[in-house]
Amino acid sequence: ACIESFHSILKKEEINHHKYYDFNAARKAIFEYIESWYNRKSIHSAINYKTPQEVYEAALAAA
């Protein structure tokens, strides 16, 4: 269910708002959306309202 939710958010917040002229432009824009917003600033209820980056860093610190 999580990946379906991610795809829905990706389409709603990024893909549906832009016109991509080629595959590389789309790939770059989607990568930037995921890395700069979704993983670093967007909080997620499934992980206690933290960002994926915060959860990743906590896991590294605990290892």
Phi and psi in radians as a Rosetta constraint file:
Dihedral C 1 N 2 CA 2 C 2 CIRCULARHARMONIC -1.137 0.35
Dihedral N 2 CA 2 C 2 N 3 CIRCULARHARMONIC -0.710 0.35
Dihedral C 2 N 3 CA 3 C 3 CIRCULARHARMONIC -1.214 0.35
Dihedral N 3 CA 3 C 3 N 4 CIRCULARHARMONIC -0.610 0.35
Dihedral C 3 N 4 CA 4 C 4 CIRCULARHARMONIC -1.119 0.35
Dihedral N 4 CA 4 C 4 N 5 CIRCULARHARMONIC -0.704 0.35
Dihedral C 4 N 5 CA 5 C 5 CIRCULARHARMONIC -1.109 0.35
Dihedral N 5 CA 5 C 5 N 6 CIRCULARHARMONIC -0.757 0.35
Dihedral C 5 N 6 CA 6 C 6 CIRCULARHARMONIC -1.050 0.35
Dihedral N 6 CA 6 C 6 N 7 CIRCULARHARMONIC -0.819 0.35
Dihedral C 6 N 7 CA 7 C 7 CIRCULARHARMONIC -1.064 0.35
Dihedral N 7 CA 7 C 7 N 8 CIRCULARHARMONIC -0.704 0.35
Dihedral C 7 N 8 CA 8 C 8 CIRCULARHARMONIC -1.091 0.35
Dihedral N 8 CA 8 C 8 N 9 CIRCULARHARMONIC -0.795 0.35
Dihedral C 8 N 9 CA 9 C 9 CIRCULARHARMONIC -1.135 0.35
Dihedral N 9 CA 9 C 9 N 10 CIRCULARHARMONIC -0.757 0.35
Dihedral C 9 N 10 CA 10 C 10 CIRCULARHARMONIC -1.020 0.35
Dihedral N 10 CA 10 C 10 N 11 CIRCULARHARMONIC -0.794 0.35
Dihedral C 10 N 11 CA 11 C 11 CIRCULARHARMONIC -1.142 0.35
Dihedral N 11 CA 11 C 11 N 12 CIRCULARHARMONIC -0.786 0.35
Dihedral C 11 N 12 CA 12 C 12 CIRCULARHARMONIC -1.193 0.35
Dihedral N 12 CA 12 C 12 N 13 CIRCULARHARMONIC -0.704 0.35
Dihedral C 12 N 13 CA 13 C 13 CIRCULARHARMONIC -1.649 0.35
Dihedral N 13 CA 13 C 13 N 14 CIRCULARHARMONIC -0.389 0.35
Dihedral C 13 N 14 CA 14 C 14 CIRCULARHARMONIC -2.147 0.35
Dihedral N 14 CA 14 C 14 N 15 CIRCULARHARMONIC -1.101 0.35
Dihedral C 14 N 15 CA 15 C 15 CIRCULARHARMONIC -1.107 0.35
Dihedral N 15 CA 15 C 15 N 16 CIRCULARHARMONIC -0.754 0.35
Dihedral C 15 N 16 CA 16 C 16 CIRCULARHARMONIC -1.249 0.35
Dihedral N 16 CA 16 C 16 N 17 CIRCULARHARMONIC -0.183 0.35
Dihedral C 16 N 17 CA 17 C 17 CIRCULARHARMONIC -1.776 0.35
Dihedral N 17 CA 17 C 17 N 18 CIRCULARHARMONIC -0.015 0.35
Dihedral C 17 N 18 CA 18 C 18 CIRCULARHARMONIC -2.318 0.35
Dihedral N 18 CA 18 C 18 N 19 CIRCULARHARMONIC 2.686 0.35
Dihedral C 18 N 19 CA 19 C 19 CIRCULARHARMONIC -1.951 0.35
Dihedral N 19 CA 19 C 19 N 20 CIRCULARHARMONIC 2.045 0.35
Dihedral C 19 N 20 CA 20 C 20 CIRCULARHARMONIC -1.685 0.35
Dihedral N 20 CA 20 C 20 N 21 CIRCULARHARMONIC 2.338 0.35
Dihedral C 20 N 21 CA 21 C 21 CIRCULARHARMONIC -1.581 0.35
Dihedral N 21 CA 21 C 21 N 22 CIRCULARHARMONIC -0.330 0.35
Dihedral C 21 N 22 CA 22 C 22 CIRCULARHARMONIC -2.753 0.35
Dihedral N 22 CA 22 C 22 N 23 CIRCULARHARMONIC 3.011 0.35
Dihedral C 22 N 23 CA 23 C 23 CIRCULARHARMONIC -1.068 0.35
Dihedral N 23 CA 23 C 23 N 24 CIRCULARHARMONIC -0.754 0.35
Dihedral C 23 N 24 CA 24 C 24 CIRCULARHARMONIC -1.121 0.35
Dihedral N 24 CA 24 C 24 N 25 CIRCULARHARMONIC -0.670 0.35
Dihedral C 24 N 25 CA 25 C 25 CIRCULARHARMONIC -1.131 0.35
Dihedral N 25 CA 25 C 25 N 26 CIRCULARHARMONIC -0.733 0.35
Dihedral C 25 N 26 CA 26 C 26 CIRCULARHARMONIC -1.123 0.35
Dihedral N 26 CA 26 C 26 N 27 CIRCULARHARMONIC -0.802 0.35
Dihedral C 26 N 27 CA 27 C 27 CIRCULARHARMONIC -1.058 0.35
Dihedral N 27 CA 27 C 27 N 28 CIRCULARHARMONIC -0.770 0.35
Dihedral C 27 N 28 CA 28 C 28 CIRCULARHARMONIC -1.130 0.35
Dihedral N 28 CA 28 C 28 N 29 CIRCULARHARMONIC -0.795 0.35
Dihedral C 28 N 29 CA 29 C 29 CIRCULARHARMONIC -1.121 0.35
Dihedral N 29 CA 29 C 29 N 30 CIRCULARHARMONIC -0.731 0.35
Dihedral C 29 N 30 CA 30 C 30 CIRCULARHARMONIC -1.189 0.35
Dihedral N 30 CA 30 C 30 N 31 CIRCULARHARMONIC -0.715 0.35
Dihedral C 30 N 31 CA 31 C 31 CIRCULARHARMONIC -1.039 0.35
Dihedral N 31 CA 31 C 31 N 32 CIRCULARHARMONIC -0.802 0.35
Dihedral C 31 N 32 CA 32 C 32 CIRCULARHARMONIC -1.115 0.35
Dihedral N 32 CA 32 C 32 N 33 CIRCULARHARMONIC -0.682 0.35
Dihedral C 32 N 33 CA 33 C 33 CIRCULARHARMONIC -1.069 0.35
Dihedral N 33 CA 33 C 33 N 34 CIRCULARHARMONIC -0.833 0.35
Dihedral C 33 N 34 CA 34 C 34 CIRCULARHARMONIC -1.148 0.35
Dihedral N 34 CA 34 C 34 N 35 CIRCULARHARMONIC -0.846 0.35
Dihedral C 34 N 35 CA 35 C 35 CIRCULARHARMONIC -1.300 0.35
Dihedral N 35 CA 35 C 35 N 36 CIRCULARHARMONIC -0.642 0.35
Dihedral C 35 N 36 CA 36 C 36 CIRCULARHARMONIC -1.600 0.35
Dihedral N 36 CA 36 C 36 N 37 CIRCULARHARMONIC -0.483 0.35
Dihedral C 36 N 37 CA 37 C 37 CIRCULARHARMONIC -1.974 0.35
Dihedral N 37 CA 37 C 37 N 38 CIRCULARHARMONIC -1.088 0.35
Dihedral C 37 N 38 CA 38 C 38 CIRCULARHARMONIC -1.053 0.35
Dihedral N 38 CA 38 C 38 N 39 CIRCULARHARMONIC -0.790 0.35
Dihedral C 38 N 39 CA 39 C 39 CIRCULARHARMONIC -1.447 0.35
Dihedral N 39 CA 39 C 39 N 40 CIRCULARHARMONIC -0.431 0.35
Dihedral C 39 N 40 CA 40 C 40 CIRCULARHARMONIC -1.903 0.35
Dihedral N 40 CA 40 C 40 N 41 CIRCULARHARMONIC -0.425 0.35
Dihedral C 40 N 41 CA 41 C 41 CIRCULARHARMONIC -2.186 0.35
Dihedral N 41 CA 41 C 41 N 42 CIRCULARHARMONIC -0.424 0.35
Dihedral C 41 N 42 CA 42 C 42 CIRCULARHARMONIC -1.475 0.35
Dihedral N 42 CA 42 C 42 N 43 CIRCULARHARMONIC 2.118 0.35
Dihedral C 42 N 43 CA 43 C 43 CIRCULARHARMONIC -1.436 0.35
Dihedral N 43 CA 43 C 43 N 44 CIRCULARHARMONIC 2.682 0.35
Dihedral C 43 N 44 CA 44 C 44 CIRCULARHARMONIC -2.266 0.35
Dihedral N 44 CA 44 C 44 N 45 CIRCULARHARMONIC 2.251 0.35
Dihedral C 44 N 45 CA 45 C 45 CIRCULARHARMONIC -1.133 0.35
Dihedral N 45 CA 45 C 45 N 46 CIRCULARHARMONIC -0.536 0.35
Dihedral C 45 N 46 CA 46 C 46 CIRCULARHARMONIC -1.180 0.35
Dihedral N 46 CA 46 C 46 N 47 CIRCULARHARMONIC -0.320 0.35
Dihedral C 46 N 47 CA 47 C 47 CIRCULARHARMONIC -2.133 0.35
Dihedral N 47 CA 47 C 47 N 48 CIRCULARHARMONIC 0.774 0.35
Dihedral C 47 N 48 CA 48 C 48 CIRCULARHARMONIC 1.019 0.35
Dihedral N 48 CA 48 C 48 N 49 CIRCULARHARMONIC 0.715 0.35
Dihedral C 48 N 49 CA 49 C 49 CIRCULARHARMONIC 0.987 0.35
Dihedral N 49 CA 49 C 49 N 50 CIRCULARHARMONIC 0.725 0.35
Dihedral C 49 N 50 CA 50 C 50 CIRCULARHARMONIC -2.009 0.35
Dihedral N 50 CA 50 C 50 N 51 CIRCULARHARMONIC 2.906 0.35
Dihedral C 50 N 51 CA 51 C 51 CIRCULARHARMONIC -1.486 0.35
Dihedral N 51 CA 51 C 51 N 52 CIRCULARHARMONIC 2.715 0.35
Dihedral C 51 N 52 CA 52 C 52 CIRCULARHARMONIC -0.991 0.35
Dihedral N 52 CA 52 C 52 N 53 CIRCULARHARMONIC -0.616 0.35
Dihedral C 52 N 53 CA 53 C 53 CIRCULARHARMONIC -1.102 0.35
Dihedral N 53 CA 53 C 53 N 54 CIRCULARHARMONIC -0.723 0.35
Dihedral C 53 N 54 CA 54 C 54 CIRCULARHARMONIC -1.100 0.35
Dihedral N 54 CA 54 C 54 N 55 CIRCULARHARMONIC -0.724 0.35
Dihedral C 54 N 55 CA 55 C 55 CIRCULARHARMONIC -1.161 0.35
Dihedral N 55 CA 55 C 55 N 56 CIRCULARHARMONIC -0.737 0.35
Dihedral C 55 N 56 CA 56 C 56 CIRCULARHARMONIC -1.068 0.35
Dihedral N 56 CA 56 C 56 N 57 CIRCULARHARMONIC -0.825 0.35
Dihedral C 56 N 57 CA 57 C 57 CIRCULARHARMONIC -1.134 0.35
Dihedral N 57 CA 57 C 57 N 58 CIRCULARHARMONIC -0.642 0.35
Dihedral C 57 N 58 CA 58 C 58 CIRCULARHARMONIC -1.147 0.35
Dihedral N 58 CA 58 C 58 N 59 CIRCULARHARMONIC -0.677 0.35
Dihedral C 58 N 59 CA 59 C 59 CIRCULARHARMONIC -1.150 0.35
Dihedral N 59 CA 59 C 59 N 60 CIRCULARHARMONIC -0.694 0.35
Dihedral C 59 N 60 CA 60 C 60 CIRCULARHARMONIC -1.126 0.35
Dihedral N 60 CA 60 C 60 N 61 CIRCULARHARMONIC -0.727 0.35
Dihedral C 60 N 61 CA 61 C 61 CIRCULARHARMONIC -1.159 0.35
Dihedral N 61 CA 61 C 61 N 62 CIRCULARHARMONIC -0.571 0.35
Dihedral C 61 N 62 CA 62 C 62 CIRCULARHARMONIC -1.388 0.35
Dihedral N 62 CA 62 C 62 N 63 CIRCULARHARMONIC -0.319 0.35
